[in-house]
Amino acid sequence: MNMRRDVGMLVVLAGVLGSTAGAVQAAEPTKKTAEAPQETITLKKGEHRDLTIPGLTRMSLGDDTVADIESMGGGTVRVSGVGPGKTTLVVWANDARHAYLIVVK
C-alpha cells in the first residue's frame, strides 16, 4: 500500500468533486423576484373596477380564485372580485410593465 499515492489520489478526487459541485451550482438559474405592486385595488366579492391603460398589449393575473380580469377593448381592463384574498395583476403597455396588488374582501 502506497500511502503517498493514496493521499495524492484523494487530493485530486477532492479537487474534481469540488469543481464539479461549483459547476453545478453556477449552472442553476437565478430566481427572479416578483415585481413589487405599484398600486393597490381593493374590491368586495362581486364588485368590479375598470382600469384604463393606454397602449395595453398584455395582462397577467396571479390567482384567478381571488380576482378575474377581462379586456373590454380600447385599453380598458375590468377587474372583478371573485373571492377573499390577495393577488397581483401585471399589465404591459407601451413597452412598460405596471403591477397592481388586488385585494378582495
N, C-alpha and C positions, 0 to 999 in steps of 0.2 A: 504494500500500500504506500503510495507516494503522497504524503501529506501536503507538500508544496503544490503539486499538480491539482489535488482536490480543492485546495483553498483558492487556487487560481481559477478553476472552473466555476466555483461559487461566485467569485467576484464578477466574472464575465456574465454568468447567468443573471445575477442581480442587476447588472447594468442593462442587459437586454430586456428583462422584465420591467425595469423602471422606465426605460424609454418607450416600451410598448404601452404601458399604463398612461404615460404622458401623452402619447399619440392618440389614444382612445379618448382621453379627457379633452384634448384640444379639438377633436372631431365633433364633439357634442355641440349642437346648435345652441346659440344663446337664446334665452327666453325673452320675448318682448313683454314689457309691462303694459298693462291696459292703459289706454288713454284716459286721463282724468276728465270727467264730465265738466263742461264749461257752464252749464245751466241746469237747473232742476225744475222739472214739471211735476206738480202734484195733482193727482186725479182721484176721484172716487170710482169704485167699480161701476161700470156702465157709462161713465162720463167720458166725453171726448174733447179734444182741443185740436184746432187746425194750426199748423205752423206753415208760414210762407217762407220758402227758401229759394230765392232766385238762383237759377243755374243748376238746380238739383239734377244730379246724374245717377246717384246710387244711394241706397239706405240699407241699414242692417240693424236688427233688433236682437238683443241678447236672450231674453226669456219670454216666449210668447204665452206663457201661463200668467204673466203679470200684465202685459200690455199687447196691443195689436196695432199695426201700422198699415196705412193704405194710402197709395198715391192718388190724389184727387185731380191731378193734372195741373198744369200751369205753375209748377213748383210748390204745390200745396201738399203737405203730408198730414193726414188725420191720425192722431194718436188716441187710442181708446183704452180705458182701464178695464182689464179683464178680471184680475184677482189680486188680493193683497200681496205686496212685496215691492222689490226694487229691481230695476233692470236698466240697461244702457241702450240708448238709440244713437247710432252714428250715421251721419249723413255726409255725403260728398257733394260739393257744389263748387264750380269754378276752380277746379284743381286744389281745393282745400277741404279739410275734414273738420267736422264740428260734432261734439259729443254732448248728449243730454242725459242726465240721470232722471229716469221716470220712476216716480213713487206712487203706488196705488194703495189707498187706504180702504 
